[in-house]
Amino acid sequence: MGLAGFGNRFIIDLERGKETVQMQKVIEVLQLLGLELQVRKI
């Protein structure tokens, strides 16, 4: 396990843009990095 309990495979998949990563985990990684995700209609 690496960054705050996330496995290397998850981080690799996230970096490569894998379409099936779990959104909650993505949000948690963003929070660890001091970032937030905003979704808005354009």
PyMOL commands that set and color helices and strands:
alter all, ss='L'
color gray80, all
select helices_A, chain A and resi 3-5+8-15+23-32
alter helices_A, ss='H'
color red, helices_A
deselect
rebuild
show_as cartoon
